[in-house]
């Protein structure tokens, strides 16, 4: 060793520092890769992504070869730096200078700099380094296997087995966070649509249904002239047909099937009964994702929601579910006037039948989703009695004034902005 020129030792030392930086950057680059993006690139045939995916299938072997290489070059660099420092400054000064100097150089040029670069551009670093690491792993596989055997045995004691593939899974809330963090890549409107899709599983048909008292339908027991008049002035495409009461629903009438006869004036009760389609019933608390699939499977667009006793609670349509995803995209005659009307003083007039989810979306009101489904229900549950007009209450942080009560229910209420000190 003493016969080797100092210039050669310095060159080898410089090369070892570069190798140390390579191993440090490789570890950070490969471990910080976005697994979903990596899988996408692999499916598209990207060679670097395929190599990186192959290495990451066994992280124990990957870490083994990286640490083996990194420790080898660092120890060798330490020995050469000490030898070079002793030649220049002697035994007393050479050893401390070599220790301090090499530590500082490795920290800056072999640790912080390459790891920072790899964290900022993990794909470039990982795909390049994977080309070299795959050959090093094949060359030193017996040594790597020996090094990994003991740690794997220790992990097995704690019932952690590398043979069991550890998939990277995300919860619904975590996926929503991922979507919201992609503001630059995905337009806000599309972000909201993706978030709404993720929320479908947590929303049931009860949350978006048209309450039974708001269902517009045709009563077969009505006078025929009244029925014709209702059909002529109907703003709906699909109309429920019942007898005496909505619980005795007979079917759904599609206006497209009768429009010609209705216009010609020769539409009869028999035509009405023949044009109806049998009603389709939906159990309460059915998740929107399930109901969307059921609508697709049964080729239906309208369903009647029934409780455990078979009584009709309300009605749900395919359009209602789709609007939960994309927002309102049709002009629904039933929504010709909003249920929530802003006032000049900053308050809102809201219909008592306004859906809880609509209050949350429109007002940013923090309301429970596992309780009553309407503003009227929230007020009645809070007060435990039917209030009179003019009654004031504090409902989930907002002052609410009862404006109108009708048929034992709150018909209209005024909602004030949220109190700042609550």
Buried (B, 14 or more C-beta within 10 A) or exposed (E): EEEEEEEEBEEBBBEBBEBBBBBBBBBBBBBBBEEEEBEEBBEEEBEBBBBBBBBBEBEBBBBBBBBBBBEBBBEBBBBBBBBBBBEEBEEEEBBEBBBEEBEEBBEEBBBEBBBEBBBEEBBEBBBBBBEEBBEBBEEBEEEBEEBBEEEBEEEEEEEEEBEEEEEEEEEEEEBBEEBBEEEEEBEEEEBBBBBBBBBBEEBBBBBBBBBBEEBBBBBBEBEEEEBBEBBEEBEEBBBBBBBEEBEEBBBBBBBEBBEEBBEEEEBEEEBBEEBBBEBBEBBBEBBBBBBBEBBEEEEBBBBBBBEEEEEBBBBBBBBBBBBBBEEEEEEBEEEEEBBBEEEEEEBBBBBBBBBBBBBBEBBEBEBEEEEBBBBBBBBBEBBEEBBEBEBEBEBBBBBBBBBBBEEEBBBBBBBBEBEEEE
